[in-house]
Amino acid sequence: LEWRLLCLLWDQDAVMQQEAIEHLYGHDAEDKDAALKSVAKRLRCRLLDKNLPIKITMKGGYISLERGTNKDRPLTP
């Protein structure tokens, strides 16, 4: 699920959280807000473990990636 979320967000400024939930869990997904937060948290941890300058933010009903800069590593999916 973490990889699917990363791929969804990679080339977009932001995605509505409901769209992300449907992408991860299907169209009939309801009450998955906590599950999306959990997936986002796990992805954040994985990115931190790899020392990648990428943050995941969730606010205003949207989820997005914030890419920092790291001179040593280019950011490619």
All heavy atoms as an XYZ file, in Angstrom:
623
protein
N       0.812     -1.195      0.000
C       0.000      0.000      0.000
C       0.857      1.261      0.000
O       0.489      2.262     -0.608
C      -0.933      0.003      1.211
C      -2.067     -1.014      1.198
C      -2.805     -1.011      2.521
C      -3.014     -0.769      0.068
N       2.002      1.213      0.696
C       2.863      2.382      0.738
C       3.349      2.752     -0.662
O       3.366      3.922     -1.038
C       4.069      2.158      1.666
C       3.709      2.006      3.125
C       3.468      0.554      3.517
O       3.529     -0.342      2.652
O       3.205      0.312      4.705
N       3.749      1.733     -1.430
C       4.238      1.975     -2.788
C       3.128      2.550     -3.657
O       3.367      3.479     -4.443
C       4.782      0.679     -3.385
C       5.232      0.828     -4.803
C       4.626      0.298     -5.903
C       6.359      1.549     -5.275
N       5.318      0.655     -7.031
C       6.388      1.429     -6.681
C       7.351      2.311     -4.652
C       7.363      2.023     -7.459
C       8.325      2.902     -5.441
C       8.325      2.750     -6.829
N       1.929      2.039     -3.546
C       0.807      2.554     -4.341
C       0.525      4.009     -4.003
O       0.242      4.815     -4.883
C      -0.439      1.701     -4.120
C      -0.292      0.302     -4.740
C      -1.506     -0.534     -4.533
N      -2.611      0.031     -5.301
C      -3.851     -0.388     -5.211
N      -4.154     -1.355     -4.376
N      -4.793      0.142     -5.939
N       0.613      4.363     -2.725
C       0.394      5.750     -2.325
C       1.496      6.647     -2.883
O       1.218      7.721     -3.420
C       0.334      5.864     -0.800
C       0.102      7.268     -0.244
C      -1.209      7.857     -0.759
C       0.119      7.245      1.272
N       2.739      6.208     -2.793
C       3.849      6.988     -3.323
C       3.686      7.212     -4.828
O       3.857      8.331     -5.319
C       5.177      6.294     -3.027
C       6.437      7.015     -3.503
C       6.591      8.360     -2.815
C       7.659      6.144     -3.255
N       3.329      6.178     -5.554
C       3.130      6.307     -7.011
C       1.982      7.265     -7.336
O       2.076      8.053     -8.280
C       2.868      4.943     -7.638
S       4.319      3.882     -7.671
N       0.915      7.216     -6.568
C      -0.228      8.102     -6.783
C       0.182      9.559     -6.602
O      -0.206     10.428     -7.384
C      -1.363      7.759     -5.818
C      -2.571      8.698     -5.829
C      -3.320      8.601     -7.164
C      -3.485      8.409     -4.665
N       0.974      9.832     -5.591
C       1.320     11.209     -5.250
C       2.509     11.764     -6.020
O       2.707     12.973     -6.056
C       1.626     11.304     -3.751
C       0.490     10.952     -2.809
C       0.992     10.943     -1.376
C      -0.667     11.919     -2.972
N       3.291     10.909     -6.641
C       4.589     11.316     -7.175
C       4.518     12.501     -8.136
O       5.278     13.456     -8.001
C       5.283     10.139     -7.849
C       6.696     10.484     -8.167
C       7.207     10.817     -9.379
C       7.784     10.563     -7.238
N       8.531     11.098     -9.265
C       8.920     10.955     -7.964
C       7.897     10.357     -5.873
C      10.167     11.130     -7.360
C       9.128     10.536     -5.288
C      10.241     10.918     -6.025
N       3.658     12.480     -9.114
C       3.616     13.532    -10.135
C       2.485     14.525     -9.940
O       2.109     15.224    -10.882
C       3.498     12.909    -11.531
C       4.788     12.233    -11.962
O       5.865     12.731    -11.592
O       4.723     11.214    -12.662
N       1.935     14.605     -8.748
C       0.805     15.495     -8.511
C       1.123     16.444     -7.364
O       1.844     16.082     -6.438
C      -0.440     14.680     -8.179
C      -0.797     13.714     -9.311
C      -2.151     13.124     -9.105
O      -3.084     13.830     -8.776
N      -2.266     11.826     -9.315
N       0.565     17.637     -7.428
C       0.761     18.595     -6.335
C       0.081     18.098     -5.067
O       0.647     18.145     -3.985
C       0.204     19.969     -6.709
C       1.033     20.636     -7.792
O       2.237     20.355     -7.881
O       0.468     21.435     -8.544
N      -1.147     17.663     -5.205
C      -1.917     17.157     -4.072
C      -3.075     16.322     -4.604
O      -3.502     16.491     -5.739
C      -2.452     18.299     -3.221
N      -3.556     15.426     -3.772
C      -4.670     14.551     -4.120
C      -5.669     14.629     -2.974
O      -5.278     14.653     -1.801
C      -4.182     13.091     -4.304
C      -5.330     12.138     -4.511
C      -3.203     12.998     -5.456
N      -6.943     14.659     -3.308
C      -7.949     14.621     -2.250
C      -7.792     13.310     -1.478
O      -7.553     12.261     -2.076
C      -9.354     14.733     -2.835
C      -9.664     16.099     -3.404
S     -11.348     16.240     -4.032
C     -12.285     15.983     -2.536
N      -7.931     13.379     -0.176
C      -7.759     12.176      0.635
C      -8.740     11.089      0.226
O      -8.378      9.906      0.197
C      -7.900     12.515      2.114
C      -6.737     13.323      2.630
C      -6.859     13.658      4.097
O      -7.637     13.065      4.837
N      -6.075     14.629      4.539
N      -9.952     11.463     -0.133
C     -10.935     10.457     -0.561
C     -10.476      9.750     -1.833
O     -10.659      8.550     -1.983
C     -12.310     11.099     -0.754
C     -13.406     10.090     -1.021
C     -13.553      9.054      0.099
O     -13.466      9.377      1.275
N     -13.774      7.808     -0.270
N      -9.857     10.500     -2.754
C      -9.328      9.889     -3.977
C      -8.209      8.900     -3.646
O      -8.131      7.817     -4.235
C      -8.801     10.975     -4.913
C      -8.260     10.449     -6.219
C      -7.683     11.539     -7.107
O      -7.998     12.721     -6.900
O      -6.915     11.187     -8.019
N      -7.354      9.258     -2.700
C      -6.278      8.355     -2.287
C      -6.851      7.087     -1.654
O      -6.380      5.979     -1.924
C      -5.339      9.068     -1.316
N      -7.884      7.241     -0.837
C      -8.528      6.091     -0.202
C      -9.113      5.166     -1.265
O      -8.924      3.946     -1.216
C      -9.616      6.558      0.790
C      -8.960      7.182      2.027
C     -10.539      5.403      1.191
C      -9.911      7.910      2.942
N      -9.800      5.739     -2.249
C     -10.372      4.919     -3.318
C      -9.287      4.228     -4.131
O      -9.444      3.075     -4.536
C     -11.261      5.775     -4.211
C     -12.542      6.203     -3.537
C     -13.386      7.153     -4.377
O     -13.033      7.406     -5.551
O     -14.396      7.651     -3.843
N      -8.168      4.914     -4.356
C      -7.058      4.328     -5.106
C      -6.462      3.138     -4.351
O      -6.118      2.123     -4.961
C      -5.987      5.391     -5.361
C      -4.828      4.899     -6.149
N      -4.878      4.730     -7.512
C      -3.585      4.526     -5.761
C      -3.715      4.275     -7.933
N      -2.912      4.145     -6.886
N      -6.371      3.257     -3.032
C      -5.765      2.196     -2.237
C      -6.722      1.061     -1.896
O      -6.321     -0.099     -1.862
C      -5.210      2.772     -0.929
C      -4.069      3.777     -1.058
C      -3.695      4.314      0.312
C      -2.874      3.165     -1.745
N      -7.987      1.395     -1.644
C      -8.921      0.406     -1.094
C     -10.120      0.093     -1.978
O     -10.900     -0.786     -1.649
C      -9.432      0.871      0.279
C      -8.324      1.034      1.279
C      -7.861      2.296      1.627
C      -7.732     -0.071      1.870
C      -6.838      2.447      2.543
C      -6.705      0.069      2.784
C      -6.264      1.337      3.117
O      -5.249      1.479      4.021
N     -10.303      0.828     -3.070
C     -11.434      0.574     -3.949
C     -12.552      1.578     -3.748
O     -12.567      2.352     -2.799
N     -13.510      1.549     -4.666
C     -14.586      2.541     -4.678
C     -15.559      2.413     -3.511
O     -16.199      3.377     -3.137
C     -15.364      2.463     -5.998
C     -14.548      2.919     -7.165
N     -14.189      4.233     -7.345
C     -13.995      2.239     -8.183
C     -13.462      4.347     -8.435
N     -13.331      3.152     -8.964
N     -15.686      1.245     -2.950
C     -16.641      1.046     -1.863
C     -16.035      1.304     -0.489
O     -16.653      1.014      0.523
C     -17.204     -0.379     -1.908
C     -18.030     -0.612     -3.166
O     -18.618      0.355     -3.669
O     -18.076     -1.760     -3.631
N     -14.833      1.839     -0.464
C     -14.164      2.077      0.815
C     -14.838      3.220      1.564
O     -15.062      4.285      1.034
C     -12.696      2.399      0.571
N     -15.197      2.944      2.787
C     -15.775      3.966      3.657
C     -15.048      3.918      4.991
O     -14.540      2.883      5.406
C     -17.267      3.702      3.873
C     -18.097      3.895      2.616
C     -19.572      3.682      2.885
O     -19.981      3.710      4.048
O     -20.293      3.466      1.914
N     -15.005      5.044      5.651
C     -14.381      5.132      6.968
C     -12.943      4.613      6.964
O     -12.536      3.869      7.856
C     -15.205      4.371      8.020
C     -16.605      4.940      8.144
O     -16.752      6.172      8.010
O     -17.537      4.151      8.372
N     -12.193      4.990      5.959
C     -10.802      4.557      5.847
C      -9.817      5.690      6.146
O      -8.641      5.584      5.841
C     -10.525      3.998      4.443
C     -11.265      2.735      4.100
C     -10.679      1.558      4.834
C     -11.338      0.272      4.377
N     -10.826     -0.880      5.074
N     -10.299      6.777      6.740
C      -9.419      7.902      7.043
C      -8.260      7.479      7.937
O      -7.107      7.836      7.691
C     -10.194      9.038      7.696
C     -11.203      9.679      6.760
O     -10.973      9.652      5.536
O     -12.213     10.193      7.259
N      -8.554      6.714      8.970
C      -7.507      6.252      9.888
C      -6.535      5.312      9.168
O      -5.324      5.358      9.412
C      -8.117      5.555     11.090
N      -7.052      4.497      8.265
C      -6.199      3.580      7.516
C      -5.254      4.356      6.596
O      -4.072      4.010      6.477
C      -7.045      2.600      6.711
N      -5.758      5.415      5.951
C      -4.914      6.235      5.089
C      -3.815      6.899      5.917
O      -2.657      6.933      5.504
C      -5.744      7.287      4.354
C      -4.952      8.253      3.466
C      -4.209      7.508      2.364
C      -5.878      9.307      2.875
N      -4.157      7.410      7.082
C      -3.154      8.024      7.951
C      -2.086      7.012      8.347
O      -0.899      7.341      8.414
C      -3.815      8.606      9.193
C      -4.609      9.855      8.905
C      -5.274     10.382     10.159
C      -6.145     11.588      9.814
N      -6.843     12.113     10.986
N      -2.490      5.786      8.593
C      -1.550      4.738      8.959
C      -0.592      4.415      7.804
O       0.614      4.273      8.013
C      -2.312      3.490      9.386
O      -1.435      2.456      9.705
N      -1.137      4.316      6.601
C      -0.300      4.048      5.423
C       0.672      5.205      5.213
O       1.860      4.991      4.938
C      -1.163      3.816      4.159
C      -0.302      3.749      2.909
C      -1.979      2.550      4.300
N       0.183      6.434      5.342
C       1.043      7.605      5.173
C       2.165      7.610      6.219
O       3.318      7.917      5.902
C       0.215      8.887      5.260
N       1.844      7.237      7.444
C       2.853      7.184      8.503
C       3.913      6.131      8.207
O       5.113      6.377      8.374
C       2.183      6.899      9.845
C       3.143      6.892     11.004
C       2.433      6.660     12.312
C       3.424      6.602     13.455
N       2.764      6.383     14.742
N       3.481      4.954      7.757
C       4.444      3.898      7.412
C       5.340      4.334      6.256
O       6.547      4.066      6.259
C       3.721      2.596      7.073
C       3.095      1.923      8.270
C       2.669      0.499      7.990
N       1.922      0.310      6.774
C       0.584      0.275      6.694
N      -0.148      0.433      7.779
N      -0.018      0.072      5.540
N       4.747      5.008      5.265
C       5.540      5.492      4.135
C       6.546      6.539      4.604
O       7.707      6.512      4.192
C       4.621      6.062      3.047
C       5.310      6.630      1.808
C       6.240      5.615      1.158
C       4.268      7.129      0.819
N       6.117      7.455      5.471
C       7.040      8.452      6.033
C       8.231      7.768      6.695
O       9.384      8.162      6.505
C       6.338      9.298      7.098
C       5.648     10.493      6.585
C       5.170     11.361      7.767
N       3.908     11.963      7.398
C       2.730     11.688      7.915
N       2.611     10.812      8.876
N       1.650     12.297      7.478
N       7.956      6.741      7.481
C       9.024      6.013      8.181
C       9.981      5.350      7.198
O      11.200      5.396      7.391
C       8.436      4.967      9.127
S       7.611      5.682     10.559
N       9.441      4.754      6.158
C      10.299      4.114      5.154
C      11.187      5.135      4.446
O      12.356      4.883      4.173
C       9.467      3.357      4.126
C       8.887      2.080      4.662
C       8.085      1.383      3.595
N       7.474      0.196      4.142
C       7.561     -0.999      3.577
N       8.194     -1.149      2.447
N       6.979     -2.033      4.131
N      10.610      6.292      4.124
C      11.384      7.332      3.458
C      12.478      7.870      4.380
O      13.610      8.113      3.939
C      10.469      8.463      2.988
C       9.453      8.076      1.911
C       8.462      9.207      1.666
C      10.147      7.687      0.611
N      12.146      8.029      5.659
C      13.149      8.480      6.629
C      14.265      7.451      6.784
O      15.433      7.816      6.883
C      12.498      8.738      7.989
C      11.749     10.045      8.132
C      11.029     10.088      9.483
C      12.691     11.221      8.016
N      13.902      6.168      6.805
C      14.901      5.111      6.921
C      15.893      5.141      5.761
O      17.060      4.795      5.922
C      14.246      3.728      6.969
C      13.582      3.447      8.310
O      13.842      4.188      9.281
O      12.784      2.487      8.374
N      15.415      5.550      4.595
C      16.269      5.639      3.402
C      16.935      7.004      3.280
O      17.622      7.275      2.309
C      15.448      5.362      2.134
C      14.804      4.004      2.100
C      15.825      2.908      2.043
C      15.119      1.566      1.969
N      16.033      0.456      2.089
N      16.697      7.873      4.272
C      17.276      9.211      4.291
C      16.868     10.035      3.065
O      17.658     10.796      2.527
C      18.802      9.146      4.418
C      19.384     10.456      4.882
O      18.721     11.232      5.567
N      20.623     10.720      4.499
N      15.625      9.859      2.621
C      15.107     10.621      1.482
C      14.420     11.884      1.980
O      13.631     11.831      2.928
C      14.121      9.781      0.669
C      14.732      8.587     -0.047
C      13.654      7.717     -0.640
C      15.695      9.057     -1.118
N      14.692     13.011      1.347
C      14.118     14.280      1.797
C      12.705     14.496      1.273
O      12.425     15.443      0.544
C      15.095     15.308      1.228
C      15.584     14.671     -0.036
C      15.657     13.187      0.266
N      11.805     13.604      1.631
C      10.417     13.688      1.174
C       9.521     13.613      2.399
O       9.689     12.747      3.248
C      10.072     12.531      0.219
C      10.977     12.552     -0.998
C       8.606     12.607     -0.208
C      10.811     11.349     -1.909
N       8.563     14.524      2.473
C       7.570     14.514      3.549
C       6.198     14.268      2.953
O       5.933     14.630      1.818
C       7.530     15.870      4.241
C       8.699     16.215      5.084
C       8.463     17.617      5.572
C       9.158     17.988      6.806
N       8.826     19.341      7.228
N       5.341     13.692      3.742
C       3.947     13.509      3.348
C       3.114     14.387      4.257
O       3.234     14.310      5.479
C       3.520     12.045      3.480
C       4.391     11.181      2.582
C       2.048     11.881      3.139
C       4.237      9.723      2.830
N       2.301     15.233      3.668
C       1.449     16.105      4.468
C      -0.013     15.809      4.172
O      -0.378     15.498      3.044
C       1.730     17.596      4.203
O       1.531     17.863      2.814
C       3.152     17.957      4.572
N      -0.817     15.904      5.216
C      -2.260     15.714      5.098
C      -2.937     16.890      5.783
O      -2.824     17.034      7.005
C      -2.683     14.404      5.755
C      -2.106     13.179      5.099
S      -2.550     11.642      5.944
C      -4.282     11.537      5.525
N      -3.584     17.737      4.989
C      -4.343     18.839      5.587
C      -5.376     19.355      4.601
O      -5.218     19.242      3.393
C      -3.431     19.961      6.061
C      -2.588     20.612      5.003
C      -1.746     21.688      5.664
C      -0.589     22.063      4.771
N       0.249     23.091      5.354
N      -6.429     19.888      5.163
C      -7.492     20.452      4.343
C      -8.159     19.451      3.427
O      -8.671     19.813      2.378
N      -8.143     18.171      3.800
C      -8.765     17.138      2.976
C      -7.889     16.656      1.830
O      -8.333     15.898      0.975
N      -6.631     17.094      1.800
C      -5.700     16.703      0.743
C      -4.484     16.018      1.345
O      -4.132     16.238      2.502
C      -5.229     17.930     -0.049
C      -6.297     18.486     -0.957
C      -7.216     19.409     -0.479
C      -6.396     18.083     -2.274
C      -8.210     19.916     -1.296
C      -7.379     18.575     -3.102
C      -8.290     19.487     -2.612
O      -9.269     19.984     -3.425
N      -3.821     15.212      0.519
C      -2.567     14.569      0.893
C      -1.564     14.891     -0.205
O      -1.916     14.907     -1.386
C      -2.747     13.043      1.095
C      -1.439     12.394      1.550
C      -3.299     12.367     -0.134
C      -1.595     10.955      2.023
N      -0.331     15.176      0.182
C       0.668     15.550     -0.815
C       2.068     15.168     -0.360
O       2.305     14.885      0.813
C       0.606     17.054     -1.090
O       0.915     17.773      0.085
N       2.986     15.178     -1.330
C       4.402     14.974     -1.062
C       5.077     16.329     -1.083
O       4.780     17.164     -1.936
C       5.058     14.120     -2.156
C       4.671     12.668     -2.268
C       5.409     12.039     -3.441
C       4.986     11.917     -1.004
N       5.978     16.536     -0.164
C       6.816     17.726     -0.181
C       8.244     17.233     -0.333
O       8.762     16.547      0.538
C       6.666     18.524      1.113
C       5.316     19.168      1.263
C       5.215     19.982      2.536
O       6.260     20.241      3.177
O       4.096     20.345      2.897
N       8.831     17.585     -1.461
C      10.187     17.130     -1.735
C      11.193     18.181     -1.320
O      11.098     19.329     -1.711
C      10.353     16.829     -3.218
C       9.490     15.690     -3.677
C       9.693     15.426     -5.157
N       8.748     14.443     -5.593
C       7.718     14.702     -6.365
N       7.478     15.912     -6.787
N       6.883     13.750     -6.724
N      12.175     17.751     -0.557
C      13.285     18.617     -0.200
C      14.387     18.414     -1.217
O      14.203     17.778     -2.246
N      15.533     18.947     -0.926
C      16.674     18.746     -1.811
C      17.746     18.002     -1.062
O      17.952     18.173      0.133
C      17.249     20.089     -2.306
O      17.636     20.856     -1.167
C      16.238     20.845     -3.126
N      18.419     17.155     -1.773
C      19.539     16.410     -1.229
C      20.556     16.342     -2.356
O      20.345     15.674     -3.360
C      19.097     15.026     -0.792
C      20.196     14.271     -0.078
O      21.375     14.525     -0.297
N      19.814     13.337      0.770
N      21.677     17.007     -2.201
C      22.669     17.090     -3.261
C      23.231     15.720     -3.623
O      23.666     15.509     -4.757
C      23.810     18.004     -2.832
C      23.378     19.426     -2.625
C      24.528     20.247     -2.087
C      24.033     21.618     -1.666
N      25.071     22.381     -0.984
N      23.228     14.801     -2.672
C      23.838     13.494     -2.900
C      22.932     12.519     -3.643
O      23.403     11.569     -4.234
C      24.244     12.862     -1.577
C      25.259     13.705     -0.841
O      26.043     14.397     -1.516
O      25.239     13.688      0.396
N      21.623     12.761     -3.607
C      20.678     11.802     -4.200
C      19.654     12.507     -5.063
O      18.902     13.319     -4.570
C      19.893     11.079     -3.123
C      20.620      9.999     -2.494
C      19.720      9.342     -1.512
N      20.611      8.787     -0.516
C      20.322      7.842      0.285
N      19.127      7.364      0.319
N      21.203      7.379      1.135
N      19.575     12.151     -6.335
C      18.464     12.671     -7.146
C      17.177     11.959     -6.744
O      17.210     10.807     -6.315
C      18.867     12.326     -8.574
C      19.788     11.158     -8.436
C      20.474     11.319     -7.095
N      16.057     12.641     -6.872
C      14.779     12.044     -6.501
C      14.112     11.450     -7.734
O      13.615     12.161     -8.591
C      13.865     13.097     -5.867
C      14.338     13.613     -4.524
C      13.399     14.689     -4.022
C      14.435     12.503     -3.513
N      14.115     10.140     -7.805
C      13.418      9.439     -8.882
C      12.611      8.333     -8.243
O      13.029      7.768     -7.233
C      14.397      8.830     -9.909
O      15.326      8.005     -9.224
C      15.140      9.912    -10.676
N      11.439      8.018     -8.802
C      10.609      6.977     -8.177
C      11.214      5.595     -8.316
O      12.010      5.320     -9.144
C       9.282      7.069     -8.933
C       9.565      7.794    -10.175
C      10.817      8.579     -9.953
